Amino acid sequence: MTRATTYAQIVVKAGAERSYFIDPRKLKELAEYNNLEDFVARLTKSPYESLLKDVGHLTAEKLQYIFKEELIRVCSRMVHFSPNEIQDFLRVSLSRLEIENLKSILKAESAKIPHETLIKRLHLSVEEIFKRKDLFIQAIEATDVKGVIETFKETFYSPILSEGMPKYEETGSTRFFDFALDRAYYDNLLSSFEKLPPKDSEISFSSLGPEIDRFNILTIIRSKLLNYPSHLIYREVTHRFYKLSENDIQVIISSETVNSAIDLVSHSFYGKFFTQQGSIEETLTIFENAIQNFVLRLLYKTRIVDPFNIATPLSVVMWKEKEVDNLTIISSGIKYGWKPESIASFLTAPYSS
């Protein structure tokens, strides 16, 4: 069977999803409304319309939950209609959605948030992809953080959660679970490249490799802002990289200040993505968006030259994530009464669909 035949179904389904993407010009128009009712009214003839029609009293939180549900629907379709040989990789690349649920459960159990409140906040629809809905419901019903960890003892997450438990018991903070889960996600992603067919492996690594380096760079700099010791920061990052080496990472971690760490990154492959802003956090946010758009450009160019490869579903997923991020920014801006030009300044339109 040829690649064209193998990929024919996902090429068609991906094309259908791209036809519904909100273009950058309309996004800016959406940012001009000063109430959520008008904002929602302009989302007619989009995939969000059917989800929004029965929402009742509008709040930014309800809208953002719906936007995420639409993202999950698209991700699920991209996995389902993709060739068998890339489905496992796509699931790994999307496991961060499940990890977000797990982080939320750990935080809620630590804060003693009622189970009936928590379950309404989680995106259990993501388990259409991972088939672990019953397990997550069981975790929601746990009485404490230890109970959550016990629920996942037979899963991939068990050693990761066990790693974070001593620090949780020492500090009462769940952030150490977050660190361990995030690092494990990117480590797992790196390993999964090797299981793809050669052509798809090359495309995936060149496209998502910068995302892995981005995670490490941002983790190091933000940890330095919190004055974390070097040995702890080193535990937070992956130990395989794309354009960075182990030595590069060690030098950045060992740098004396946040500014010196940024200066070191600025002299690497990633220097072209750094634009100095008024604050370090603004600089990091723009850096993160620049990397994401760089990846989208790579996927777009790859798909245009040859759509019969993994770039086709990956580009749809990443474009949709960007769209949902933008809609979330707009709804939050309207909620807090930001001026339209202020909202628009935070929007990051991807290169192309």
Secondary structure, DSSP 8 states (H G I E B T S, - for coil): --HHHHHHHHHHHHHHHHTT---HHHHHHHTT-SSHHHHHHTTTTSTTHHHHTT--S--HHHHHHHHHHHHHHHHHHHHHHS-HHHHHHHHHHHHHHHHHHHHHHHHHHHHT--HHHHHHHS-GGGHHHH--HHHHHHHHT-SSHHHHHHHTTTSTTHHHHHHHHHHHHHH--THHHHHHHHHHHHHHHHHHHTTS-HHHHHHHHHHHHHHHHHHHHHHHHHHHHTT--HHHHHHHS-S--SSS-HHHHHHHHH-SSHHHHHHHHHTSGGGGG----SSHHHHHHHHHHHHHHHHHHHHHHHHHH--SSTHHHHHHHHHHHHHHHHHHHHHHHHHTT--HHHHHHH----S--
